[in-house]
Amino acid sequence: MDVKAISLRHLKSVLCLSRTRSLSAAANELRRSQPAVSRAVSTLESVLGVAIFSRTSAGFQPTPEGEALITRAASIAAILAELGEEYAGFHKHPRNPSTIPFFSMDISAKRLQHLCVLNDKENLQVAATAAGLSISAFYKIIHDLELQLDLSLFAHLPKGRVIAVGFGERLCERARLVLSEVEHALGDIQSVRGFINGRVRIGALPSIRPLLLPHAIGRLTKKYPLLSVVIEDGHYSEMARALVRGEIDVIAGGTRSSIGRHDLITEFLIDDQICVFASADHDLTRLSAISAEDLSQARWVLPNHGTPPRLIFENCLQRSGVMIRPNLIETSSTTAQRGLLLSEPLLTVGSVFQFYQECKSNLLVRLPYKLPDDTWPVGLTMRKSTAPSAGTVKFVECIRVAIGELTQ
Protein backbone atom coordinates (compact mmCIF):
# COMPACT_ATOMS: atom_id res chain seq x y z
CA MET A 1 0.00 0.00 0.00
CA ASP A 2 1.24 3.47 -0.88
CA VAL A 3 1.70 5.72 2.16
CA LYS A 4 -0.01 8.51 0.16
CA ALA A 5 -3.28 6.65 0.79
CA ILE A 6 -2.97 7.41 4.52
CA SER A 7 -4.25 10.74 5.75
CA LEU A 8 -2.53 12.27 8.77
CA ARG A 9 -5.83 14.03 9.52
CA HIS A 10 -7.49 10.65 9.83
CA LEU A 11 -4.65 9.40 12.03
CA LYS A 12 -5.17 12.45 14.24
CA SER A 13 -8.84 11.50 14.67
CA VAL A 14 -7.87 7.93 15.57
CA LEU A 15 -5.31 9.16 18.09
CA CYS A 16 -7.81 11.49 19.73
CA LEU A 17 -10.52 8.84 19.84
CA SER A 18 -8.08 6.40 21.45
CA ARG A 19 -7.57 8.88 24.31
CA THR A 20 -11.17 9.93 24.84
CA ARG A 21 -12.88 6.61 23.97
CA SER A 22 -15.87 8.83 23.13
CA LEU A 23 -16.96 10.11 19.74
CA SER A 24 -18.49 13.26 21.18
CA ALA A 25 -15.42 14.04 23.32
CA ALA A 26 -13.10 13.45 20.35
CA ALA A 27 -15.27 15.70 18.16
CA ASN A 28 -15.16 18.46 20.78
CA GLU A 29 -11.38 18.20 21.15
CA LEU A 30 -10.83 18.19 17.39
CA ARG A 31 -13.49 20.88 16.81
CA ARG A 32 -15.15 18.73 14.20
CA SER A 33 -18.59 17.22 13.95
CA GLN A 34 -19.17 13.69 15.25
CA PRO A 35 -20.04 12.42 11.75
CA ALA A 36 -16.75 13.88 10.46
CA VAL A 37 -14.71 12.04 13.12
CA SER A 38 -16.67 8.84 12.57
CA ARG A 39 -16.16 9.15 8.82
CA ALA A 40 -12.39 9.69 9.28
CA VAL A 41 -12.07 6.49 11.30
CA SER A 42 -14.25 4.48 8.93
CA THR A 43 -12.34 5.73 5.90
CA LEU A 44 -9.04 4.75 7.46
CA GLU A 45 -10.40 1.32 8.42
CA SER A 46 -11.54 0.85 4.82
CA VAL A 47 -8.14 1.89 3.42
CA LEU A 48 -6.25 -0.40 5.81
CA GLY A 49 -8.71 -3.27 5.60
CA VAL A 50 -8.81 -3.71 9.39
CA ALA A 51 -10.98 -2.65 12.30
CA ILE A 52 -9.20 0.00 14.36
CA PHE A 53 -11.79 0.14 17.16
CA SER A 54 -14.36 -2.14 18.68
CA ARG A 55 -17.54 -0.22 19.40
CA THR A 56 -18.65 -1.29 22.88
CA SER A 57 -20.95 0.01 25.62
CA ALA A 58 -17.82 1.30 27.37
CA GLY A 59 -16.85 3.31 24.32
CA PHE A 60 -14.35 2.87 21.52
CA GLN A 61 -11.77 0.22 22.39
CA PRO A 62 -8.71 -0.20 20.12
CA THR A 63 -8.29 -3.58 18.47
CA PRO A 64 -4.78 -5.14 18.41
CA GLU A 65 -4.33 -3.71 14.90
CA GLY A 66 -5.63 -0.39 16.20
CA GLU A 67 -3.10 -0.37 19.04
CA ALA A 68 -0.29 -0.85 16.54
CA LEU A 69 -1.59 2.03 14.43
CA ILE A 70 -2.13 4.29 17.45
CA THR A 71 1.45 3.74 18.63
CA ARG A 72 2.81 4.99 15.30
CA ALA A 73 0.27 7.83 15.17
CA ALA A 74 1.50 8.98 18.59
CA SER A 75 5.07 8.86 17.32
CA ILE A 76 4.13 11.00 14.31
CA ALA A 77 2.34 13.50 16.54
CA ALA A 78 5.44 13.75 18.75
CA ILE A 79 7.73 14.30 15.76
CA LEU A 80 5.57 17.11 14.40
CA ALA A 81 5.05 18.70 17.83
CA GLU A 82 8.81 18.76 18.41
CA LEU A 83 9.26 20.29 14.97
CA GLY A 84 6.73 22.97 15.94
CA GLU A 85 8.86 23.82 18.96
CA GLU A 86 11.96 24.09 16.77
CA TYR A 87 10.08 26.41 14.39
CA ALA A 88 10.18 29.20 16.99
CA GLY A 89 13.96 29.25 16.78
CA PHE A 90 13.85 30.11 13.07
CA HIS A 91 11.40 33.02 13.32
CA LYS A 92 11.53 36.35 15.17
CA HIS A 93 7.75 36.43 15.58
CA PRO A 94 6.59 32.81 15.22
CA ARG A 95 2.95 31.88 15.06
CA ASN A 96 1.50 29.47 17.61
CA PRO A 97 2.54 26.03 16.24
CA SER A 98 -0.80 24.52 17.27
CA THR A 99 -2.52 26.78 14.71
CA ILE A 100 -0.27 25.64 11.84
CA PRO A 101 -1.67 22.57 10.02
CA PHE A 102 1.77 21.06 9.38
CA PHE A 103 2.53 20.73 13.10
CA SER A 104 -0.95 19.60 14.15
CA MET A 105 -1.27 16.62 11.75
CA ASP A 106 -3.74 18.52 9.56
CA ILE A 107 -1.81 17.74 6.40
CA SER A 108 -1.80 14.81 4.01
CA ALA A 109 1.05 12.35 3.58
CA LYS A 110 0.96 13.31 -0.09
CA ARG A 111 1.99 16.88 0.79
CA LEU A 112 4.93 15.54 2.79
CA GLN A 113 5.99 13.50 -0.21
CA HIS A 114 5.89 16.60 -2.38
CA LEU A 115 8.31 18.31 0.00
CA CYS A 116 10.66 15.33 -0.10
CA VAL A 117 10.50 15.09 -3.90
CA LEU A 118 11.50 18.74 -4.30
CA ASN A 119 14.27 18.26 -1.74
CA ASP A 120 15.56 15.29 -3.75
CA LYS A 121 15.17 16.67 -7.28
CA GLU A 122 16.17 20.28 -6.49
CA ASN A 123 14.19 21.44 -9.52
CA LEU A 124 10.54 22.54 -9.60
CA GLN A 125 9.81 21.22 -13.09
CA VAL A 126 11.43 17.83 -12.43
CA ALA A 127 9.75 17.56 -9.02
CA ALA A 128 6.34 18.50 -10.43
CA THR A 129 6.68 15.89 -13.19
CA ALA A 130 7.70 13.24 -10.66
CA ALA A 131 4.67 14.12 -8.53
CA GLY A 132 2.32 14.07 -11.54
CA LEU A 133 1.40 17.74 -11.15
CA SER A 134 1.71 20.88 -13.22
CA ILE A 135 4.54 23.16 -12.19
CA SER A 136 2.04 25.85 -11.14
CA ALA A 137 0.12 23.42 -8.90
CA PHE A 138 3.34 22.14 -7.37
CA TYR A 139 4.63 25.66 -6.77
CA LYS A 140 1.35 26.61 -5.08
CA ILE A 141 1.70 23.71 -2.61
CA ILE A 142 5.16 24.86 -1.55
CA HIS A 143 4.20 28.54 -1.55
CA ASP A 144 1.12 27.91 0.61
CA LEU A 145 3.28 26.12 3.19
CA GLU A 146 5.74 29.03 3.22
CA LEU A 147 2.84 31.42 3.79
CA GLN A 148 1.55 29.30 6.69
CA LEU A 149 4.97 29.40 8.33
CA ASP A 150 5.86 32.93 7.20
CA LEU A 151 9.26 31.52 6.24
CA SER A 152 11.19 30.88 3.04
CA LEU A 153 11.80 27.14 2.92
CA PHE A 154 13.57 26.91 -0.44
CA ALA A 155 16.09 29.13 -2.20
CA HIS A 156 15.88 29.59 -5.96
CA LEU A 157 19.31 29.37 -7.61
CA PRO A 158 20.44 29.85 -11.22
CA LYS A 159 19.50 27.28 -13.87
CA GLY A 160 16.24 26.41 -12.12
CA ARG A 161 17.87 24.81 -9.10
CA VAL A 162 15.87 24.91 -5.86
CA ILE A 163 17.36 23.88 -2.52
CA ALA A 164 15.97 23.65 1.01
CA VAL A 165 17.38 26.32 3.30
CA GLY A 166 17.08 27.16 7.00
CA PHE A 167 13.99 25.60 8.54
CA GLY A 168 13.21 24.06 5.16
CA GLU A 169 16.06 21.58 5.62
CA ARG A 170 14.73 20.49 9.00
CA LEU A 171 11.18 20.35 7.66
CA CYS A 172 12.17 17.99 4.85
CA GLU A 173 14.17 15.82 7.24
CA ARG A 174 11.24 15.41 9.61
CA ALA A 175 8.81 14.89 6.71
CA ARG A 176 10.86 11.87 5.64
CA LEU A 177 10.77 10.46 9.16
CA VAL A 178 6.99 10.90 9.35
CA LEU A 179 6.55 9.08 6.03
CA SER A 180 8.79 6.30 7.35
CA GLU A 181 6.59 6.00 10.45
CA VAL A 182 3.49 5.77 8.25
CA GLU A 183 5.14 2.97 6.27
CA HIS A 184 6.10 1.20 9.49
CA ALA A 185 2.53 1.51 10.74
CA LEU A 186 1.36 -0.56 7.78
CA GLY A 187 3.97 -3.21 8.56
CA ASP A 188 3.11 -3.21 12.26
CA ILE A 189 -0.54 -3.90 11.47
CA GLN A 190 0.40 -6.84 9.29
CA SER A 191 2.72 -8.09 12.02
CA VAL A 192 -0.18 -8.16 14.48
CA ARG A 193 -2.06 -10.29 11.96
CA GLY A 194 0.85 -12.73 11.71
CA PHE A 195 2.50 -11.45 8.52
CA ILE A 196 5.99 -9.95 8.40
CA ASN A 197 6.18 -8.02 5.15
CA GLY A 198 7.17 -4.58 3.93
CA ARG A 199 10.88 -3.85 3.90
CA VAL A 200 13.80 -3.39 6.23
CA ARG A 201 16.50 -0.92 5.19
CA ILE A 202 19.96 -1.66 6.55
CA GLY A 203 22.97 0.62 6.51
CA ALA A 204 25.89 -1.82 6.37
CA LEU A 205 29.37 -0.79 7.49
CA PRO A 206 32.46 -2.66 6.17
CA SER A 207 33.08 -4.91 9.19
CA ILE A 208 29.67 -6.57 8.95
CA ARG A 209 29.18 -6.90 5.18
CA PRO A 210 31.26 -9.98 4.25
CA LEU A 211 30.35 -12.44 7.03
CA LEU A 212 27.69 -11.54 9.59
CA LEU A 213 25.28 -9.69 7.31
CA PRO A 214 24.93 -12.40 4.62
CA HIS A 215 24.25 -15.06 7.27
CA ALA A 216 21.65 -12.87 8.98
CA ILE A 217 19.94 -11.84 5.72
CA GLY A 218 19.84 -15.43 4.51
CA ARG A 219 18.11 -16.51 7.70
CA LEU A 220 15.77 -13.49 7.63
CA THR A 221 14.54 -13.93 4.06
CA LYS A 222 14.14 -17.69 4.48
CA LYS A 223 12.05 -17.28 7.61
CA TYR A 224 10.09 -14.26 6.33
CA PRO A 225 9.82 -14.59 2.53
CA LEU A 226 7.39 -11.65 2.21
CA LEU A 227 9.92 -9.22 3.68
CA SER A 228 12.14 -7.28 1.29
CA VAL A 229 15.59 -6.11 2.32
CA VAL A 230 17.47 -3.02 1.14
CA ILE A 231 21.18 -2.81 1.98
CA GLU A 232 22.87 0.58 1.78
CA ASP A 233 26.58 1.26 2.15
CA GLY A 234 28.60 4.41 2.59
CA HIS A 235 30.36 6.42 5.28
CA TYR A 236 28.95 6.28 8.78
CA SER A 237 28.17 10.02 8.79
CA GLU A 238 26.03 9.64 5.65
CA MET A 239 24.16 6.65 7.07
CA ALA A 240 23.63 8.35 10.43
CA ARG A 241 21.90 11.24 8.65
CA ALA A 242 19.80 8.77 6.65
CA LEU A 243 18.88 6.95 9.87
CA VAL A 244 17.74 10.16 11.56
CA ARG A 245 15.64 11.01 8.48
CA GLY A 246 14.01 7.57 8.45
CA GLU A 247 15.57 6.60 5.12
CA ILE A 248 17.18 3.55 6.71
CA ASP A 249 16.05 1.58 9.77
CA VAL A 250 19.29 0.39 11.32
CA ILE A 251 23.06 0.74 10.93
CA ALA A 252 24.97 -2.50 11.36
CA GLY A 253 28.72 -2.60 11.90
CA GLY A 254 31.43 -0.90 13.94
CA THR A 255 29.96 1.15 16.79
CA ARG A 256 32.85 3.47 17.68
CA SER A 257 31.52 6.11 15.27
CA SER A 258 28.21 6.37 17.16
CA ILE A 259 29.82 7.52 20.41
CA GLY A 260 28.43 10.90 21.46
CA ARG A 261 25.26 10.69 19.34
CA HIS A 262 22.36 11.54 21.68
CA ASP A 263 19.66 10.96 19.04
CA LEU A 264 20.77 7.37 18.36
CA ILE A 265 20.97 4.25 20.48
CA THR A 266 23.51 1.47 19.96
CA GLU A 267 23.37 -2.17 21.00
CA PHE A 268 26.70 -3.98 21.28
CA LEU A 269 26.81 -7.42 19.62
CA ILE A 270 30.38 -8.71 19.43
CA ASP A 271 34.01 -7.61 19.43
CA ASP A 272 35.88 -7.75 16.13
CA GLN A 273 39.68 -7.36 15.99
CA ILE A 274 41.75 -4.73 14.18
CA CYS A 275 44.73 -6.21 12.33
CA VAL A 276 47.29 -5.44 9.63
CA PHE A 277 46.58 -7.23 6.34
CA ALA A 278 48.66 -7.93 3.24
CA SER A 279 48.39 -10.10 0.16
CA ALA A 280 49.52 -13.71 0.61
CA ASP A 281 52.63 -13.09 -1.53
CA HIS A 282 53.76 -9.87 0.19
CA ASP A 283 57.40 -9.89 1.30
CA LEU A 284 56.46 -9.33 4.95
CA THR A 285 54.51 -12.61 5.06
CA ARG A 286 57.85 -14.44 4.99
CA LEU A 287 58.90 -12.97 8.33
CA SER A 288 58.08 -14.77 11.57
CA ALA A 289 58.17 -11.48 13.49
CA ILE A 290 57.42 -8.00 12.21
CA SER A 291 58.62 -4.75 13.76
CA ALA A 292 57.27 -1.22 13.71
CA GLU A 293 60.21 -0.31 11.51
CA ASP A 294 59.18 -2.95 8.94
CA LEU A 295 55.68 -1.47 8.77
CA SER A 296 57.00 2.09 8.65
CA GLN A 297 58.91 1.25 5.46
CA ALA A 298 55.83 -0.21 3.76
CA ARG A 299 53.28 1.50 1.52
CA TRP A 300 49.70 1.62 2.71
CA VAL A 301 46.13 1.80 1.51
CA LEU A 302 43.85 3.21 4.22
CA PRO A 303 40.28 4.53 4.56
CA ASN A 304 39.71 8.11 3.44
CA HIS A 305 41.11 10.94 5.53
CA GLY A 306 38.72 12.23 8.20
CA THR A 307 36.57 9.10 8.38
CA PRO A 308 36.20 7.45 11.81
CA PRO A 309 37.99 4.20 10.78
CA ARG A 310 40.94 6.18 9.40
CA LEU A 311 41.32 8.16 12.63
CA ILE A 312 41.12 5.02 14.76
CA PHE A 313 43.41 2.92 12.54
CA GLU A 314 46.02 5.66 12.28
CA ASN A 315 45.96 6.11 16.04
CA CYS A 316 46.54 2.37 16.55
CA LEU A 317 49.51 2.42 14.19
CA GLN A 318 51.06 5.55 15.68
CA ARG A 319 50.71 4.26 19.23
CA SER A 320 52.56 1.09 18.22
CA GLY A 321 55.42 3.14 16.74
CA VAL A 322 54.47 2.82 13.06
CA MET A 323 54.96 5.96 10.97
CA ILE A 324 52.82 6.11 7.82
CA ARG A 325 54.68 7.40 4.77
CA PRO A 326 52.94 10.22 2.86
CA ASN A 327 52.66 8.23 -0.38
CA LEU A 328 49.65 6.23 0.79
CA ILE A 329 46.47 5.46 -1.14
CA GLU A 330 43.11 6.44 0.37
CA THR A 331 39.84 4.61 -0.23
CA SER A 332 37.02 3.53 2.06
CA SER A 333 35.90 0.88 -0.44
CA THR A 334 36.74 -2.62 0.80
CA THR A 335 36.52 -3.85 -2.80
CA ALA A 336 39.10 -1.27 -3.95
CA GLN A 337 41.33 -2.05 -0.97
CA ARG A 338 41.24 -5.75 -1.79
CA GLY A 339 42.04 -5.12 -5.45
CA LEU A 340 44.96 -2.86 -4.58
CA LEU A 341 46.37 -5.30 -2.03
CA LEU A 342 46.26 -8.09 -4.60
CA SER A 343 47.90 -6.05 -7.34
CA GLU A 344 50.43 -3.95 -5.41
CA PRO A 345 52.80 -4.60 -2.45
CA LEU A 346 50.60 -2.64 -0.05
CA LEU A 347 49.40 -3.06 3.53
CA THR A 348 46.14 -2.04 5.13
CA VAL A 349 44.45 -2.00 8.50
CA GLY A 350 41.02 -3.53 8.85
CA SER A 351 38.99 -5.94 10.91
CA VAL A 352 38.93 -9.73 10.90
CA PHE A 353 35.25 -9.78 9.90
CA GLN A 354 35.86 -7.22 7.15
CA PHE A 355 38.44 -9.37 5.35
CA TYR A 356 37.11 -12.76 6.45
CA GLN A 357 36.36 -14.09 2.96
CA GLU A 358 39.72 -12.92 1.53
CA CYS A 359 41.65 -14.60 4.34
CA LYS A 360 39.56 -17.78 4.09
CA SER A 361 40.41 -17.92 0.36
CA ASN A 362 44.11 -17.30 1.15
CA LEU A 363 44.12 -14.11 -0.89
CA LEU A 364 45.02 -11.98 2.12
CA VAL A 365 46.73 -12.77 5.40
CA ARG A 366 46.91 -11.21 8.83
CA LEU A 367 50.43 -10.11 9.64
CA PRO A 368 51.79 -11.15 13.06
CA TYR A 369 51.82 -7.64 14.48
CA LYS A 370 49.79 -6.80 17.60
CA LEU A 371 48.14 -3.37 17.59
CA PRO A 372 47.20 -1.56 20.83
CA ASP A 373 43.51 -1.21 21.62
CA ASP A 374 42.73 -3.57 18.75
CA THR A 375 39.14 -4.41 19.61
CA TRP A 376 36.53 -3.19 17.16
CA PRO A 377 33.06 -3.37 18.75
CA VAL A 378 30.32 -4.37 16.33
CA GLY A 379 26.68 -3.63 16.94
CA LEU A 380 23.42 -2.13 15.76
CA THR A 381 22.49 1.55 15.84
CA MET A 382 18.90 2.76 15.67
CA ARG A 383 16.90 5.92 16.29
CA LYS A 384 16.21 6.64 19.94
CA SER A 385 12.97 8.54 19.29
CA THR A 386 11.01 5.91 17.33
CA ALA A 387 10.32 2.21 17.73
CA PRO A 388 11.92 -0.19 15.22
CA SER A 389 9.69 -1.65 12.53
CA ALA A 390 8.49 -5.23 12.73
CA GLY A 391 10.94 -6.18 9.96
CA THR A 392 13.82 -4.50 11.78
CA VAL A 393 13.01 -6.41 14.97
CA LYS A 394 13.19 -9.69 13.04
CA PHE A 395 16.49 -8.65 11.44
CA VAL A 396 17.95 -7.96 14.88
CA GLU A 397 16.84 -11.41 16.03
CA CYS A 398 18.44 -13.02 12.98
CA ILE A 399 21.77 -11.26 13.34
CA ARG A 400 22.00 -12.31 16.99
CA VAL A 401 21.42 -15.93 15.93
CA ALA A 402 24.01 -15.57 13.14
CA ILE A 403 26.63 -14.34 15.60
CA GLY A 404 25.87 -17.23 17.93
CA GLU A 405 26.26 -19.76 15.12
CA LEU A 406 29.46 -18.29 13.73
CA THR A 407 31.24 -17.88 17.06
CA GLN A 408 30.35 -21.12 18.82
Secondary structure, DSSP 8 states (H G I E B T S, - for coil): --GGGSBHHHHHHHHHHHHH--HHHHHHHHTS-HHHHHHHHHHHHHHHTS--EEEETTEEEE-HHHHHHHHHHHHHHHHHHHHHHHHGGG-SS---GGGSTTTTT-SBHHHHHHHHHHHHH-BHHHHHHHHT--HHHHHHHHHHHHHHHTS--EEE-GGGBEEE-THHHHHHHHHHHHHHHHHHHHHHHHHHTT---SEEEEEE-GGGTTTHHHHHHHHHHHH-TT-EEEEE-S-HHHHHHHHHHTS-SEEEEE-GGGTT-SSEEEEEEEEEEEEEEEETT-GGGG-SS--HHHHHTSEEEES-TTSHHHHHHHHHHHHTT----S--EE---HHHHHHHHHHSSEEEEEETTTTHHHHHTTSEEE-S---TT-EEEEEEEEESSS---HHHHHHHHHHHHHHHHHH-
